[in-house]
């Protein structure tokens, strides 16, 4: 790097909130399956505490040496529903506590993979894990959970959608904050380093390092220097900025992998905002010319941003994966929080935006009285968008007991503050109660 590039990178870090949002070590636990849950738990502890023993130490050393902030150190593991083995009555709460204890032992912030992949149907183990999610999240501090209920190839498992609507309600009834650690997917990816949806897919290797990079502030500052530029020039600015950010992510990931003695896997270049001022995806959209996020034109601006970020990242790295693009969580984005609190953006507009962004309805607080069938309907809508458009979509909503529209809930830190948003008061119970499957779309048949 020449002197100007070094200076530019320092400014990105010190003034524009550029950081490595996460180093996530993926660990396969398939070789930990024992004859019963207790044996499996013991093997899980041994493997995680061995493989990730130096993960935090290495990340801290890189952060110190290069002055690059690394916000979170995380682990993702094989979807835990697959670890039931021969045990006819697997104790998934025990496995969740085992993951939590292992995460604490090695010092990581979060561990993902208390998950089930049920787009094609549910095994008894899948069902047991889904029913165990409320207790598992209530009994642990660092465990994150996800369930994949649909895909373009398989269609939508509407029985699982209905069940997860109820599970979300049960999780939040115990403690609303627990719902932040649960996400329901369609077309979930196997190498996602971001929580709550991270898990280590069965097609991945035994162990590898992924990095997740974020830099909404960097992109916004770059665009602010081109207030009258046409769209072609705007796209080029975003691509060039994303290129620089992704390069940093690859450098840090390769350094970490080399020091840990494991392969480096992917960079996920996702514009993941925080509640800090100047670290907002919504602000990028407003810099493009919207009076506020939610204004007509918001979806088009987000589509441009998402595509340009991916193009820049792909050119910068050997492997770009995960959910690379732009996230639109409400509670974690200062400008999004303001727009939601002022009634300038609603759930329907957010749903439209999910058709062109990286994930879906994310970190949205809704009234605690919202029926489970309505939540299931929200999950079904998002999953349908993912299924038809061959993209990842997800729902992470928090029904807050005792709260109504106009109130808010404070999460603190990176999770921010969530205004309670209005939910359509229509009744989806008959639709959700039909059960069965929504078939895969015609364009899924590509063999």
MOHU-V992426 format. One line per field, one symbol per residue. ss: DSSP state (@ for helix, = for strand, . for the rest). burial: 1 if it has 16 or more other ideal C-beta (glycine too) atoms within 10 Angstrom, else 0. A space follows every 50 residues. Layout:
ss->???
burial->???
This chain:
ss->..@@@@@@@@@@@@@...=========..@@@....@@@@@@@@@@@@@@ @...@@@@@@@@@@@@...========..@@@@........@@@@@@@@@ @@@@@@...========......@@@@@@@@@@@@@@@....======== =...===@@@@@@@@@@@@@@@@@.@@@@@@=====.............. ......========.@@@@@@@@@......@@@@@@@@@@@@@@@@@@@@ @@@@@@@@@@..=========.........@@@@@@@..........@@@ @@@@@@@@@@@@@@@@...=....==.......@@@@@@@@.....@@@@ @@@.......=======....@@@@@@@@@@@@@@@@@@...======== .......===..@@@.=====.......@@@@@...==...@@@...
burial->00000000100110011111111111111001110010011011101100 11001101100110010101111111111111111010011111111111 11100101111111111110010011111101110110110111111111 11011111111111111111111001111111111111111111111111 10010011111111111111111000000000011011101111111111 11111110110101111111111110011111111111010111100110 11011111111111011001111111111111111111111001101011 10111111111111111101111111111111111111101111111111 00100001101001111111101000010001000011010001000
